[in-house]
């Protein structure tokens, strides 16, 4: 290469690099937005609880907390420092409180129940991804939303990061011409990746598998970046590293006789919050947060690969690995006029050294600080050119690259700040999970699966 042109991020769509002071979202009488949280696990009490209060407490007020585990919901109230009532009965919550929004952060397979009952009660919903776990529940949610006249927002936080927004802007401006194909590879490391196999996520009936629980993030980014919707999926997947493939096993890490031999041993009691939230309350429902990653009944895949055909003709090759030595991702868009490549946290590409054991915890920290001297890079090269350009954005320290706080700001403070329709609803929620559901079915049926086999929605080529 003769040279590289470094171009700083100037996208108007990204708004300010850091979150600006705000005026709370206007409601009648300037009242705060009333929210009820159902599901008080780590995501509920963190991102949608304590973090929401710290960042946007002037705009929101918690009027109820709910969880089937009485110990966890009691802990949540104390941890979040709120004075609202707590419930173990969701129906009672709906009868006795009047929230503007129900925030759903329960086990994935139960999302549809909480979403539908809130809609039937005349309440809008914000749900964690995935929206739900199978095509039947998906249809039920879509029908309930249409009938109720209320709204469901799906929390696709990755869309809102500065890096993701700049990729969207470059593609929207047709920087490399019409897109023809995409290669997208996502790597979970042996710390974060393994954690899915300790938890309830390890069972397809609860999480929909990582095709749905985790990859819905990635499929939504693809749908949004490409401004198109999927029409067909062909997939492969295996469980060959965790579960019954392991060399030995126990019930939990704490009770295991192989602690000294197992690289995946994790002491849940070493983390005060984990101990207080989960260990102290497992006697209520029998849920152990430190389940053995080699349990015989684990039934989700740990390596996955799919080919996705889009309505606009784009072909995507996607893979997810759950036992990589490092965590990150890389993507390449091939266009008729050139190629766009970008990545996050690939050590040999960014010349970085990072504690992989602490990486996920650091990413989840709700700060909005730029990391001094570090940027996210996007390489663009035109066909027949000798040179390439590097577009950059600041690397944000935590919260999905700053996506968490920007998403919540748009949901609770300024709905009009919605560049490129970054706020996602049920159609976006459906089209992301349907790729994962189709992938699951493709593996089981040993054939490609068309999206229209799963839904009445007609995939759109572009312009939605």
N, C-alpha and C positions, 0 to 999 in steps of 0.2 A: 504494500500500500504506500502511495506517495505521501499521503497526509491524512489527518483526521480533523474534521471540523466539530468542535464542541459547541453545542447549542443549548443554552440554559432553558429551563421550563418557563414559558411565558403564556401558557394557555389561559384564556379568560375563564374557561370552564372549570379550572381548578380553584377559582376564587383566590383568597389569600393563602400563602404557604402555611401559615399557622392560623389557628382558630382565633378570629377576632372577637372583641367584646360584643355581646348580643343583647337584643331586647326580646323577652319571652314572646312566644307565639301568641298572637292576640286571640282572646276568647271573650265571650260576653262578660262584661264587668271586670275584665283583666284578671279573671280567676286562673289559677294554675290548672294544668291538665291533670286530671285524676286518673291514676293507673292502678291496676290490680295485677300482681305478679303471680302466675301459677307455675310452680316448678322452682324449688329453691335449692338446686344443686350449685355447683361451682360457677356455671355460666349465669344462672339466674341471679345469685347473690352478688356476683362480681360485675360483669358488663352491664346487666340490666337492673342491678340493685345499687350497690355502693358507688360504682363508677358513675352511674346516671345521676345520682344525687350530688356527687362531688362536682360534676361538670355542668349539670343543668338543673340544679336544685331550685333555681329561681323560676323554672318553667313547669316543673312537675311536682306532684304530690301523691304519695302512695296511700291508697285507701284500703288495701287488703293484700295479704300474702297467703298463698295456699300451697300445701304439699300433702301428699298422702302420709308422709312420715312426720309425726308430731314433733319429734326431736329436731329435725332439720328446719322445720318452719319456725320453731321457737328460737333456734340459733340464728336464723336469717334475720329475725326482728332485732335481735341484739346486735348482730354484726352490722346491719344497715343503719342502726340507730333511728328507727322509725317508731311511731306510736300507734300505727294502724292495727286493726284487729287481724287475727290469724285464723286460718281455716284448714281443716283436713277434708272437708266436704265442699267440693266445687259448686254443687247446686245451691248450697246454703250461701256461699259467697255471692252468687248471681242474684239471689233473692234479697240479700240484706245490704248489699253495697251498690252504688251507682257509679262505676268508673266510666271514664270516657274511652279508655282502652283496656283490654286485657292483653298482657304480655305473656306469650306462651313459651316456656322453656322446659317443658317436661320431656320424658322419653319420646323419641321421634314417633313411634307407632301410636302414641296417644294424642298427638297434635290435633288430629282431625276432630276428636271429641271436644276438646276445649275450644277450638276455633268455631265449630258449628254451633255449640251451645251459646257461646258469646254472641254470635251473629243472630241467633234466634231470640236472644234477650235484648236485641237492639244496641249492641256494643261493638265498636270497631275493634280490630285485632292487629297486634304486631306479633308475628311468630318468628322464632328462630328457624334457620334452615336446618334440615329440609322441611318443606311445608308438610309433607307426610311421606309414607313409605311404600304405598302401592297404588295402582291405577284406580281401584274401586274407591278408596278413601279420597283420592284426588278428585274424582267426579262428584263425590258427595260435598266436598268443600266448595267447588265451583258452583254447584247448584244452590247451596245454602247462601252463598254470597249474593248471587243473582236474586234470589227470592227475598232476602232481607233488605236489600238496598244499602247495606253497610259495607265497610271496606276492610280488606285484609292486606297488610303490608308484610313483605317477606324480607328478613334481615340479611341481605347479601352485602356484608360489610366490605368484602374485597373490592367491589366496584368503586368504592369511595376513596381508595388510596390515591395519592398524587400520581404514583407510577401507573396504576391501572387507567386513570383518567387521561394521562398523556398518550398511552397506547391507543385509547379510544379516539382521541382527537386526531392523531396522525392517520388512523385508518379512515375516520370520517372525512378527512380532507383528501382522501384518495392518494395519499403520498406515494404508494407503490402500485397504484392502479387497482383494477378489480382483483380481489383475492381469489386464488384458485385452490390452494391447499394450505394446511397448517400441521405442524408437528408440535405436540404439547406433552412434556414429560414432567411429572411431579414426583418428588422424592421426600418421603417421611423418614426421619432417622430412627435409629434403634432405641431411642428414648421416647420420643413423641409417638412414633409409629407403633411401638410395642404397647403403649398405654391404651390404645383402642381395644387391645385383646385382653386387658385386665378388667375392663368395665362391661356394662350392659351392651355396649356397642358391638361386642363380639358375637351377638346373636342376631341373625337376619330378621327374626320375627319382631325384634325391638328397634333395630336401627335401619333396617332395609339393606344392610351390608354397607361397606365403605363405598360401593358404587353409588349409594344414595346419600348416606350421612356425610361423607367427606367430599366425594367427587361432585356433588351438587354445586359446591363452591366453584369448581373449575368449569363445569358445564355451563353454569350461568355466565361466567366471564366470557366463554366462547360465544354464547348466544348474543350477548350484549356487544362484544367487540365486533362480531361479524354482522350484526343487525339482521339476523336471519334466524330461522328455527329449524330444528332437525326433522328429517323425514325417515331415516333408517339407521339402525345400529347393528353392527356385527362385533361380537366380543369373545374374549377368552379370559379365564381366570382360574387360579389354583390356590389351594391352601397347602403350602409346602415348607413353611418355616416355623409358624406358630401352631397352636392347637395340638392335635394328635401327632404332628410331625416332630414334636420336641423329644429330646433324649430322656427326660424324666418329668415328673409333675407332682404338684400338690394341690391343695384347695386354695390357699392364699399364700402370699409371700411370708406373712408373719408366722404361719404354722408349718412352713415347708422344711423338710429335713435336708434339702439341697441348697440352702442359702449360700453356703461358701463356694459352691460349684457353679452357681447359676449367674451368668452375666446380666440377667434380667431381674435379679433381686432388687426390690424397691421397698424401702421402709416408710410406709405411709404415716407412721407415728412421728417421724422426724419433722414433719410440717405441721405446725400448730393448727393452722386453719383446716387442713385436711383431717386432722385428728378430731377437732371439735365438730366439724360438719358431718363427717362420715363415720369414723370409728366409734365415736361416742353414741351414735344413733343407729348402729346396725342391728341392735337387738329389736328394734321396732318392726323391721321388715326383712331382715336377713340379707340385706345387700352389702356385699363386701367390696370396697373400692380397690383392694389390692389382690384381685383374683389372679390365679396363676395363668400366665400367657400360654401355657401348654395344656390347658384343660382339654379333656377329650371331647367335650360337647361344643367347643368353639366351631362355628360353621360359616364364618365369613371368609372371603378370599384375602390373601395377603400379597398377591401380585395380580395385576389386572391390565388388560390391553383392549382397546376398542377402536374401531373405525366408524366414524360418524359421517353420514351424508346429509348435507343441508339443502334446504329448498332453493337456495340461490346457486347450487352447484358445487359449493366448496366441500372438499373432502378433508376430514380431520383424522390424524393418527394420534391417539391419546394413550398414555400409560401412567399407572400409579404403582409405586413400589413402597412397601411399608417397613423395610429393614435396610435402609441405606446408611452408610457411615456419616453422611451429612444430610441436612435438610435444606431444600430449596426447590426451584423450578426453572425451566427454560422453555421458551416458545419461539417458533419461527413461522412467520406468515410469508408465503410465496405469492407475489402479485404479478400481473402481466407486465409491469414496468420495473419491478425490483423485488427486494426482500427486506423484511423487517425482523430483527431478532432482539430478544431481550431476556432477562433472567433475574433471579433473586437468589442471593446467598449461595452461589456455587463457588466453593473456596478457590479453586484454581483459576477461575475467571475474574474474581474480585480481589485476589491476593489478601484474603482476610483469614484471621484465626479467631475461632469462636468456640466457646464451651458448649458443645452440642447437648450436653446433659441439661444445661440451663436455658437453651435457646428458646424453647417454647414458652417458658415462664417469662422470659424477657420480652418476647413478642407480645404477650398478653398484657404486659404492664401498660396502664392507661396514661401514658405521657404523650405529649405531642412535640417533643423536642427533636430537632434535626441532629443527626450524629455528625460531629465535627469532622470534616475532611472526607466524608463518604457520601456517594451519590448512587442512585439507580441509573443504569445506562440503557439506552435503546439505540441499536445500530441499524442504520438504514443505508442500503446500497442500491443504486440504480443499475439496471442492465446496461452492459457495455461500458460502464464507468470504471475508472481506475481508483477513484477515491470513495470513501464512505463517510457518513456523518454520524456523530454520536449526540443524541439528545439526552439531557440529564434532568433528574429531579432530586431534591434532597432525600436522603434516607432518613425516614422517621423512626424514632427509637422503638415504639411499641404500638399495640392496638391494631394489628393487621395493617401496618404501614400508615397509620393515621386514619384508616378507614372507619374504625369504630366510632370515634368522636365526631367525624364528619357526617356519618350516617345518622347518628342520634341528633345532631344539630339540625339536619334537614327534616327529620321526623317530628321534632318537638319545638323547633324554634322558627325555621324559615322554610316552609313547604315550597315557596317560589324558587328557591335555589335548587333547581332540578336539571342540571346540564345533561344533555343526551339521555333524558329520561332515566337518570341513575337510580331513582327510587323504584323499587320493584313491587309488583302486586302478584295476584294469584296466577295470571297467565305466565309470568316469568317464573314463578315458583313451580308451576306445572311443567313447563318445558324443560327445566333443569332436571327435575326428578325423573321425568319420563325417559330421558337418555339413560339414566342409571337403571331404571326398572327394565327398559328394553335390553340393556346389556346383561342383566341378570337372566332374563328370559332367553336371550340369544345363547348363553352358555348352556342353559338347561335343555333347550330345544335343538341345539347344534345347527342353528340357521340364523340368517339375518332377521331382525324384527322391525317392522315398520311402526312408526309412532302412531299412525291412525288405527292400528290394531288395539291401542290402549286408551284412546280418547276420542271424543267427538270434535275436539279442536282441530282445525285445519291448519297445518304448518304454513306460515307466511314466509315468502321469499325475502322480503325486505320492506323497509318503510313503515314499521309499526312503532 
